[in-house]
Amino acid sequence: MAEFTMELNEDQRGVRDWIHGFAAEVMRPAAAEWDEREEFPWPVVQEAARIGLYSLDFYAQQFFDPTGLGIPMAMEELFWGDAGLGLAITGTGLAAIGVLTNGTEEQIGTWLPQMYGDAADVKIAAFCSSEPDAGSDVSAMRTRAVYDEAKDEWVLNGTKTWATNGGIANVHVVVAVVDPELGARGHASFIVPPGTPGLSQGQKFKKHGIRASHTAEVVLDGVRLPGHCLLGGKDKLDERLARARERARTGGARTQNAAMATFEASRPTVGAQAVGIARAAYEVALDYAQTRVQFGRPVIDNQGVAFQLADMRTRIDAARLLVWRASWMATAGKPFTSAEGSMSKLFAGETAKAVTAQAMQILGGNGYTREYPVERMHRDAAIYTIFEGTSEIQRLVIARTISDVPIR
Ligand SMILES: Cc1cc2nc3c(=O)[nH]c(=O)nc-3n(C[C@H](O)[C@H](O)[C@H](O)COP(=O)(O)OP(=O)(O)OC[C@H]3O[C@@H](n4cnc5c(N)ncnc54)[C@H](O)[C@@H]3O)c2cc1C
């Protein structure tokens, strides 16, 4: 008989505690400094690589954990440490998932190791889908990939924006339009290998939060790529485009495009990051409320404060359960019939934003200063209702999935 448990097994607890140690001892003491510097924290990522935490092997091990909880558990602990540093350590994962979801075995074997490098020579990767006029509306994408059959090369032109690690990555995964007639179904993903001429970093953004994470435009100016850089290969693309053209002609059912498949696979992972930030802020607030004395008693003695903490903790646990369910479903191959991945990201993102705001309130004036970490956590949390699909887009996905109505 199948056994049901909601406890992590011994191996998982060991990994969680190991990551927690790194988060507490390496990330937390460095968090405020890198937030102020607003630069990519190479020494922290290098230290994570040195102990094997930033490595393809580690992510592969967690990714293939049969319970599905390896990745969310790791994410929660890292982002409990710090979100900006956490994103610097995990940002490569989005590009890696892009290759895992769309690439051939040979492409996975060639490019994933080059995305991470090794402890002696750490590398990072970037996933570039968003454009200045194509954020939530992926179908408005303009970056064009044109096939030069004589040379078996693809030529890419366009501007990508908001790319995490964009321009400083060793490997860029770029989504581009191969057939403009097909909208989002006419897209394909490409590997841009290290040092490819024509790819450059545009503006680097100064941000409200997650400031240790590098976010920039990526300009593609006549970038020529060998045919083997098309993820999935030309035959598979031709078959997919032929099916999409047939569907467009006959009005058949829609299917996910490459970029959407990548986002869908990573939503519970992003939700787990938000849970980590929320938990960190809640812990600071709980501790503060027990020690801060006003009117002759700790402020937690007031129901007005204690009930807020009760709500915060309840929301965090509920968010984690949604994240774990979605991660388990993905690993078990269960269909997301109610958009459970989007649900988990929606609820966890909103929870992080709300809980960090409550934590700031509980810390009063101290919460508003950079003497305490909740101010940074609140700034960091704000991105979790925006990137990887805004909260509105998650609601749209859920509403369409549960109703089968093409709600706008
Ligand atoms: C720090 C950071 C890192 C990022 N990293 C990456 C990355 O690595 N790779 C990448 O490709 N992208 C990345 N992004 C882009 C991110 O995914 C987009 O910002 C996000 O998808 C929203 O797009 P947008 O900013 O253009 O907002 P818009 O799409 O312009 O939306 C504006 C507002 O309108 C709402 N809205 C839009 N359409 C609808 C609708 N149909 N119904 C209801 N409301 C709607 C939105 O919810 C939002 O509130 C990153 C962004 C940031 C800020």
The ligand as a Tripos MOL2 file, in Angstrom:
@<TRIPOS>MOLECULE
LIG
   53    58     1     0     0
SMALL
NO_CHARGES

@<TRIPOS>ATOM
      1 C1         13.9870   41.8930  -12.0750 C.3       1 LIG1
      2 C2         13.3980   41.2370  -13.2590 C.ar      1 LIG1
      3 C3         13.9640   40.0750  -13.7710 C.ar      1 LIG1
      4 C4         13.4140   39.4780  -14.9150 C.ar      1 LIG1
      5 N1         14.0450   38.3630  -15.4560 N.ar      1 LIG1
      6 C5         13.6580   37.9420  -16.6810 C.ar      1 LIG1
      7 C6         14.4110   36.9550  -17.3800 C.ar      1 LIG1
      8 O1         15.4200   36.4400  -16.8680 O.2       1 LIG1
      9 N2         14.0380   36.6030  -18.6270 N.ar      1 LIG1
     10 C7         12.9420   37.1580  -19.2220 C.ar      1 LIG1
     11 O2         12.6640   36.8020  -20.3590 O.2       1 LIG1
     12 N3         12.1760   38.0600  -18.5870 N.ar      1 LIG1
     13 C8         12.5300   38.4880  -17.3360 C.ar      1 LIG1
     14 N4         11.7780   39.4510  -16.6910 N.ar      1 LIG1
     15 C9         10.5980   39.9980  -17.3410 C.3       1 LIG1
     16 C10         9.3150   39.6770  -16.6060 C.3       1 LIG1
     17 O3          8.9680   38.3450  -16.7970 O.3       1 LIG1
     18 C11         8.2430   40.6850  -17.1030 C.3       1 LIG1
     19 O4          8.5360   41.9360  -16.4870 O.3       1 LIG1
     20 C12         6.8420   40.2410  -16.7990 C.3       1 LIG1
     21 O5          6.5060   39.1500  -17.5910 O.3       1 LIG1
     22 C13         5.8140   41.3600  -17.0230 C.3       1 LIG1
     23 O6          5.9720   41.9640  -18.2580 O.3       1 LIG1
     24 P1          6.0180   43.5580  -18.3460 P.3       1 LIG1
     25 O7          7.0000   44.0270  -17.3400 O.co2     1 LIG1
     26 O8          6.2680   43.9520  -19.7530 O.co2     1 LIG1
     27 O9          4.5730   44.0570  -17.8920 O.3       1 LIG1
     28 P2          3.2910   44.2580  -18.8300 P.3       1 LIG1
     29 O10         3.0230   43.0010  -19.5900 O.co2     1 LIG1
     30 O11         3.4710   45.5060  -19.6210 O.co2     1 LIG1
     31 O12         2.1310   44.4490  -17.7750 O.3       1 LIG1
     32 C14         1.8190   45.7070  -17.1690 C.3       1 LIG1
     33 C15         0.6590   45.4950  -16.1960 C.3       1 LIG1
     34 O13        -0.5070   45.0930  -16.9370 O.3       1 LIG1
     35 C16        -1.0060   43.8460  -16.4490 C.3       1 LIG1
     36 N5         -1.5320   43.0580  -17.5520 N.ar      1 LIG1
     37 C17        -0.9570   42.8240  -18.7640 C.ar      1 LIG1
     38 N6         -1.7520   42.0510  -19.5190 N.ar      1 LIG1
     39 C18        -2.8480   41.7520  -18.7720 C.ar      1 LIG1
     40 C19        -4.0160   40.9710  -18.9820 C.ar      1 LIG1
     41 N7         -4.2260   40.3240  -20.1270 N.pl3     1 LIG1
     42 N8         -4.9290   40.9000  -17.9830 N.ar      1 LIG1
     43 C20        -4.7280   41.5570  -16.8040 C.ar      1 LIG1
     44 N9         -3.6360   42.2980  -16.5510 N.ar      1 LIG1
     45 C21        -2.6990   42.3950  -17.5120 C.ar      1 LIG1
     46 C22         0.2080   43.1630  -15.7990 C.3       1 LIG1
     47 O14        -0.1790   42.2040  -14.8470 O.3       1 LIG1
     48 C23         0.9230   44.3620  -15.1880 C.3       1 LIG1
     49 O15         0.3500   44.6750  -13.9500 O.3       1 LIG1
     50 C24        12.2760   40.0320  -15.5300 C.ar      1 LIG1
     51 C25        11.7000   41.2080  -15.0000 C.ar      1 LIG1
     52 C26        12.2610   41.8110  -13.9010 C.ar      1 LIG1
     53 C27        11.6500   43.1060  -13.4110 C.3       1 LIG1
@<TRIPOS>BOND
     1     1     2 1
     2     2     3 ar
     3     2    52 ar
     4     3     4 ar
     5     4     5 ar
     6     4    50 ar
     7     5     6 ar
     8     6     7 ar
     9     6    13 1
    10     7     8 2
    11     7     9 ar
    12     9    10 ar
    13    10    11 2
    14    10    12 ar
    15    12    13 ar
    16    13    14 ar
    17    14    15 1
    18    14    50 ar
    19    15    16 1
    20    16    17 1
    21    16    18 1
    22    18    19 1
    23    18    20 1
    24    20    21 1
    25    20    22 1
    26    22    23 1
    27    23    24 1
    28    24    25 2
    29    24    26 1
    30    24    27 1
    31    27    28 1
    32    28    29 2
    33    28    30 1
    34    28    31 1
    35    31    32 1
    36    32    33 1
    37    33    34 1
    38    33    48 1
    39    34    35 1
    40    35    36 1
    41    35    46 1
    42    36    37 ar
    43    36    45 ar
    44    37    38 ar
    45    38    39 ar
    46    39    40 ar
    47    39    45 ar
    48    40    41 1
    49    40    42 ar
    50    42    43 ar
    51    43    44 ar
    52    44    45 ar
    53    46    47 1
    54    46    48 1
    55    48    49 1
    56    50    51 ar
    57    51    52 ar
    58    52    53 1
@<TRIPOS>SUBSTRUCTURE
     1 LIG1         1 GROUP 0 **** ****
